[in-house]
Amino acid sequence: MAIIPPKPPRGRGAGSNPDNRYSDFSSTLEDDGWGVLDALSEEPGPRTTLGIDAARSVISFNRSPDVPFDRSVNPYRGCEHGCVY
């Protein structure tokens, strides 16, 4: 059977979410001739939603002695690229 490569989601920056090396489970799509994958590919893409957050800054400050940096990007501001994390 032929392995069908997954299509990246339209309108999103992250096109994949590969398994990490510690993952116990992985999956691949295979065409078994039932036409199920054709039906799945006809679904409309996910809609973008906007939400309001209360973050005051894009930069988060960290004053912990066990972390080797004191500034990072506020994850609740995030990015619009659709990063997978």
Wavefront OBJ file of the C-alpha trace (Angstrom):
o trace
v 0.000 0.000 0.000
v 1.155 3.510 -0.733
v 1.856 5.847 2.164
v 0.111 9.155 1.607
v 2.063 12.194 2.797
v -0.098 14.455 4.990
v -1.007 17.815 3.508
v 0.060 20.841 5.540
v -2.867 22.805 6.965
v -3.729 25.783 4.791
v -3.320 29.200 6.336
v -1.044 28.057 9.144
v 2.683 28.518 9.512
v 3.484 25.169 11.111
v 2.912 22.419 8.580
v 3.887 19.470 10.730
v 4.200 18.184 14.259
v 6.764 15.362 14.071
v 7.015 12.735 16.790
v 9.811 13.321 19.246
v 12.432 10.704 19.995
v 10.834 9.809 23.351
v 7.381 9.200 21.900
v 5.951 5.717 22.458
v 3.407 6.109 19.662
v 3.616 7.225 16.053
v 1.169 6.983 13.184
v 1.140 7.312 9.417
v -1.746 7.598 6.990
v -2.087 4.749 4.517
v -4.505 4.457 1.620
v -6.433 1.214 2.071
v -8.750 1.801 -0.890
v -11.875 2.727 1.096
v -11.777 6.402 0.085
v -11.726 7.660 3.666
v -8.723 9.905 3.068
v -10.523 11.624 0.193
v -13.405 12.489 2.523
v -10.984 13.829 5.136
v -9.211 16.066 2.629
v -12.461 17.830 1.695
v -12.984 19.310 5.165
v -12.603 23.090 5.379
v -9.488 24.366 7.107
v -9.560 25.543 10.704
v -10.778 29.081 11.239
v -8.531 31.614 12.910
v -9.863 32.892 16.215
v -8.795 35.954 18.137
v -8.797 36.259 21.885
v -8.027 39.072 24.284
v -5.402 38.428 26.941
v -4.279 40.475 29.906
v -0.524 40.314 29.251
v 1.098 43.693 29.751
v 4.259 42.952 27.787
v 5.618 40.706 25.070
v 8.693 40.055 27.229
v 8.444 37.920 30.378
v 11.019 38.423 33.124
v 12.371 35.503 35.127
v 14.275 35.891 38.382
v 14.889 32.214 39.139
v 18.473 31.179 40.008
v 18.165 27.813 38.231
v 17.300 29.293 34.802
v 20.275 30.689 32.844
v 18.350 33.624 31.332
v 16.232 36.405 32.746
v 13.990 37.310 29.769
v 11.861 35.324 27.338
v 8.934 35.806 24.973
v 5.622 35.761 26.792
v 3.977 32.520 25.571
v 0.521 33.997 25.993
v 1.380 36.688 23.463
v 2.964 34.021 21.311
v 3.372 34.289 17.588
v 0.941 34.212 14.707
v 2.845 31.548 12.782
v 0.941 28.687 14.382
v 3.994 27.284 16.140
v 3.504 23.756 17.415
v 4.374 23.553 21.100
l 1 2 3 4 5 6 7 8 9 10 11 12 13 14 15 16 17 18 19 20 21 22 23 24 25 26 27 28 29 30 31 32 33 34 35 36 37 38 39 40 41 42 43 44 45 46 47 48 49 50 51 52 53 54 55 56 57 58 59 60 61 62 63 64 65 66 67 68 69 70 71 72 73 74 75 76 77 78 79 80 81 82 83 84 85
